[in-house]
Amino acid sequence: MDKELKEWINKSLNETITDEEARALEERLLRDCSARDQYLNAVNVHASLCRRFSAGAESSASTYVETFPDSNRRVFFLGLAAAVALAFIVGVAVILLPPKPIAVVAQVIGAYGGEGETFTIGEKVGSGRLEVSRGLLRLDFLNGALVTVEGPAEMEVSDGMHVLLHRGVVTATIPESAVGFVVDTAAAHVVDLGTSFGVSVSAEGLTEVCVFEGEVEVSNSMESLPRILREGEAVRTSEGSSTIDDVAYETSRFENAWPVTSGVLQTTGSMRFVSPGPDFHPGNFEDNEHIVVFPEKRGFEPRELVRVDMVDPGEYAKTLYREKPTLPTGRRLTSYLLQLDAYPEGENPNRRRSVRGQITFTKPIVGIITMDRLLKESESVFGIPNVAYPSARMIEPRPEGDERPGFDSLILAADRRTLFIELQENPGHLDQVRVLVEAE
């Protein structure tokens, strides 16, 4: 409101406006719709004030107001009107402004809401109920917590440090900035202590907690002392139960949600993503049917140059060690190890195994390593600590011009996020590929 309009409106409401000013105000209101809106707002506030203070407060305020001269009394009521108008505007703003976002939708894999609505990457999530009828939905909280919800699931987001899971499966990776993150269910209170973990609630209300890395604190309403759960441990409890029972460390129920939390958008073909744990490492895992994906170091910044086999899209071909490209320092990376470790089984135990698959990461691939020497060098940088890695693991791509079957194939797609891989291996041997991806 400009100064002239404001003065005319104030004088009109306080019955001090001159005839000339009244005509000018009328002309302004007839030609200017914005001025009409401002005038009507001012009249409404003025009328509300009159009703409010002329009835119940008249007797108690009369003595006080009568001590003011007329001019000061007008200033008093004008100031009161301005204060009430300001409070009204602030109240309306609080009501109309959207709630402050707590998280954003980072990944959507076939996920739909309870009414069939779709989720959109980048969509802001505030406090309130969240239903996922099917599919996978990853929420990146503003404090750094990553939570993947697998439908059918019902969850309430309380704030940036607290969610309530009614049913379904969630997996979470919690950085230092969000230590203390809480997942509540009807049966359990799960407090993160700097870790990666999964929580599931069945249709019958049974809660299971599985710790992939680090530690969590688990308690229920019936048990006085909380339990500290460490990597490779799992428990189960139910609503009204007086105990929290140990169960076998079994990650299969989390193997859909956990890859998304860990930065893998999707896998197709014969790919299997293994949730971490004390025994789930490359030297301890054989599989004839799948290329197994092991998460290694997350968000790690190498202090030295890292030599790799591939950095550009295309098909992998052998090159000399001295010709290998290097990755510069000062870049945070996450490492994954892909492996086919064949073993003798069945009626033809020595049959050569052939497995193919495709894996897509949420972030770009910046380097691929498969040469024996480079795998060994990078193992000391990106490998899982205190794990003995097997040796003799380089893949064998088809030599140029060779038409014989039985060679490995590794192709980095143009999007730099997708890897097509086909591995051929005899029982008792293994192939490995280390993939370095931009950190989340």
N, C-alpha and C positions, 0 to 999 in steps of 0.2 A: 504494500500500500504506500503510495507516494504521500509526501508531507501535506500537500494541499487537500487531497481527498480525506486523509486522516483527520485534519483539522475541521473540515466541514461536517464529517460524521460525528465527531465528538461534540461539536456545538449543537448539532441537531438533536442528539440524545439528551443533552443537558439544557435544551431550550434557550440557548444564548445565540442562536444563529440569526443573522440579519436577513431581510427579505432578498437582498441582492445575492447573498451567499446561498440561500435556499434555492433560488432560481438556477444558479450555477451548478449546484449539486444535482438538481433534478435533470438538467440538460446532460450532465456527465453520466448519470445513471441510465438515461434513455439510450445513449449511444455506445456505452461501454459495458459489455456483459461481465467482464472481470470485476469492474467497480460495483456492479449490482450484487455479485456474490459476496464481495467484501462487506458491503453495506448490510446485507441480510445477516451475515455472520455476526456482525457487531450488534445489530438489533436483537438477535436471539440471545446473545450473551447478556446484554443490558437488561432484557426482559426477565431472564432467569435470575439475575442478581436482585432485581426489584422484588420478585416473588419470594426469593429466599430470605432477604433481610428485612422486608417490610412487615412480615407476619410474626414469626417466632422470636426474632431478635430485636423487634422494634423497641420494646420496653427497656431491655437491658442496654441497648446501644444508644438510646435517645440522650441520656445525660452526657455520655461521652462525646457524641457528635455535636450536641448543642454548644459545647465549649469552643468549637471551631467557628471562625467567621465563615460566611458563605463561600468565599473563594477557596479557602482551605478545605471546606467540606467537599467541594467539587473535586479538588485534587485527590482527596482521600478515596472517594468512590471510583474515580478514574483509575487510581493505582490498584484498587481492589479488583476492578474489572479486568485490568491488564493481567494481574496475577492469575485470576481464575481462567482467563482466556489462554494464557500460556500453559497452565496445568492441563487444560482441555486438549490443546494441540499436542502436548507431549504424550498424554494418554492415548490419543488416537494414533499417534505415530507408533507407539509400542504395540498397539493392537494390529495395525496394518502391516508393519514391517515383517518380512519373513523371519522365521526363527534362525538363530545363528547356526551355521552348519557345524556338525561334529565330525563328519566323515564324508568322503566322496566315493562314488561307485567307480572302482578302478578296472574291474574286469567283469564281463557278463558272458556266461557260456550256457546258452539255452535256458536262461533264468526268466521266470515269469512270476508276477505277483499273485496274490490271492484271488484277484478279480480278473486274472488273465492279462493284466497290463504288462508291458515290457519295461525293462530297466535300461537306462541310457548311461554309457560311460561318461563320466564327468558330472553326473547328477549328484546334487548335494543332499546329504542325509542329516536331518536334525534329530532331536530326541523324539521318541514315540515308537509305535508298533511297526514292525517290519515282517512281512510274510513273503516267503518264497515257496511257490507251489511246486516247482521243480527246477532242476538245473543248478548252476553254481554262480554265486555272486560274491565278488571280493570287495570289501570295504577297506579303504585306506583312511585311518583316522588321522586327524590333523596333528596328533602328538606322535605319530610314527607307527602306531600299532597296525598290523595287517591282520584282518579277520575274514576268512572265507566261510560262507554259509552254504550248505548243501540242502536243497529242498527234497521233500516237503519239510519246511521248517517255519516256526513262529518264534520271533524274538522281539524284545523291546530294547531299544537303545536309550539308556538313561542319561548318560553324558559321555565325555571322551574317555572315561576310565571305568565304565561299568555297563555291561549288557546283561539281560535276563533271557535265558534260553528256555522256552516252554517245550519245544520239541524240535528234533532234527539234529544236524551235525554241524559243528563249527571247528575250524582249526585256526590257530593264532600264532603269529610270530611277534614278540614284544621286544622292542629295543630298549636301551637304557632310559630314553626319554619318557617311556610309558610304563616303567616297572611299577607294579602294584595294580595293574589292570585286572579287573574282576569279571569273571563269568559266573553268574548265579543261575541255579536251577531250583526247582521245587525241593530237590533233595540235597543239593550240595552248594557250597560256597567255595569257589576256586579263585585263589589270588596268585597272580603271576609274581615270580621272583627273578625275572629276567630269563626268558625261555621261549620254547616253541612247544605247543601242546594241542591236544584235541579233546573236545567234550561232546558227548552224544547223549540225547535224551530220547528214549524209545516211546512208542505210543502208550505203553503201560506205565510210563513215568520213571523207568530205570535210568539212572545216570551213570555214565562211565567216563573216566578221565584217564588220558594216556599222555605221558610226557615224552616228547621226542628229544628235546635238548634242555639242559638247565634244570630248574626246580620250580615247583608250584606248591602252594599250601592249600590243602583240602580240608574242609570241615563240614559238618551238618548240624542241624538244630538239636540233635539228640546226643552228640558226642562232645564232651567238654573240651578236649584238647585237639587242636588241629593236627593233621598229618602232613609231614614234608615228603613230597613225592619227587624223585629224581629221574634223570634220563633212563629210559628203559623200564620204567615202572608204571603200573596201571592199577586203578581201583574201581570199585563199583558200589553204589549205594542206592537206596530208594527212599521215597518220602515216608517219613515216620519210622525209618529204620534207626536202630540204636548203634549200628556199626558201620564202618567203612571197610569193605572187604577187599583184600588183595586179589587180583586176577592176573592171568598170564598176559604178558605184553604182546598184544595182538593189534596190528595197525590196519588190518584190511578194511575196516569200516571207515577209515580216514583217507584211504588211498585215492579217492576222487577229489576231495577238498584240499588235501595237503599240497599237491603239486601246484595248485593255483596260488595258494599262500606263499609258496616257495619261488614263484616267478615263472612257472611253466603254464602257458595258456592252454595247450592241449597236446595230446599224443594220439596217434592213430596207428593201426597196424599192430605189430607184435612188440609194443613198447610197454615197459612196466616201471612205474616210478616207485621207489622204495622209501618209505618213511624212515627217518634216522632212528638210531638206537644203538646200544652198546655192541650188539653183534651184527648189525646190518652195515657191513663195510665190504669193499670189493674183494678182499682176500677170503671172504667167508660166505660167499653167495654164488651158487651154481644154478644155471637155468638154461635148459635146452630150447625153450620155446620163446623166450623174450630177450630183447635188448634191455638190460636193466639200467635205470637212471639213478645214480647216487648223488644227492646234494653234498657239496664239499664246503668250502669257505664262502661266507656271505659278506658282501660289502667290504672286501679286503683290498687294501691299497698296497701293491708291491713296491718295495723300496729299490728294486733293481730292474733292469730291462728284462722283459720276458720274450724269449724266442718262440715263435709259433710256426705251424705248417701253413696255415691259411688265414688270410684276413679279408679277401675279396670274394664275392659270389662266384660260383662256378663249381666244377668238379675237381676233387682232390687228385693230384698227381705227384709222384715222388720227385723231390728235388734234393740237392746236396745240402748238408748242414750249413755251410757258409752262405748259402743263398736264401736261407730262411729269413722272413721279416721279423722285426721285433716290435713289441708294444711299448710305448713310452711310459714313464713313471707318472705319478700324480693322477691316476685314474682309478676309481673304485670299481672293483670287479667282483662278480659272483661266479663260482666254479661248479661245474657238474661233470661227473664222469659217467660215460656210457660204456657198457660192457656186455659182451657175450662170452660167458664162461661155460663151455660145453663139457659134458661128462658122459661116460658110457651108460646106456640104459636100453631096455627092451630086447627084442629078438635080434636086432642088428646093432649091438652096442657101439660099434666103431663107425656107424654111419655119419657122414659129414652133415653138419647142421647148417641150415640156411634160414636166416631171419631178416625180415625187413620191417621198417617202420618210419614214422615221421614224427618230429617233435617241433613244437612252436613255442618260443619263449616270449614273455611279455616285453622284454627289452632286447635291443639289438645285440647280435653276436659280434664280438670284436676280435676273436681269435679262436682257432681250432688247432689242437695238438694231437698227433697220433704217432709220430716217430718215436721209437724206443728211447733214444737219448733225450729227446725233448720231454717225453712223459716223465722220465726220471728226474730231470732238472726241475720241472714245474711241480712235481710231487712235493718237493721240500717247501714250495711256496704256497700251493693251494690244497695240498692233501689233507685228509682228516688226521688230526694229531694222534700220535701213539698207535697208528695202524700200519701193519706190515703189508705193503702192496705187492702183488705178484709181479714177476718180470716176464720178458719175452711176450709182448702184447701188441705189437704194431700191426695195423691192418695192411692188406696187400691189394692195392688198386690194380686195375687192368693195365698192363704195359701198352703203349701206343702200337696199334696194328695187330695186337694179339686177339684172336677171336675165340679162344678157348673159354669154356664156362668155368665158374668157380672162383671168381675174383670178388673182392670187396668193392663197394661203391659208397662214396660220400659226396653229397652235393649241398652246397649252401645256396639257398634261394635268393632271388634278387631283393626280397624284403629284408634280408639280413637277420631274420628272426626264426626262419624255418630251416630245418636240416632234414634231408632225405638220406636214409642210411640203409645199406644192405650188407650184412656180414655173413661170411662163410667160414666155418671153423670145424676142425676135427675134435672129437672128444679128448679131454685132457689138455686142451689148449684154450687160449682166450684172446679176444680182440678188445682193445680199449681206445676210447676217444675222449679227450678232455675238451670241454666247451667252455669258453670264457665269455661271459655276458656282462653288459653294463649293469652296475648295481642299481637296485630299486631306489 
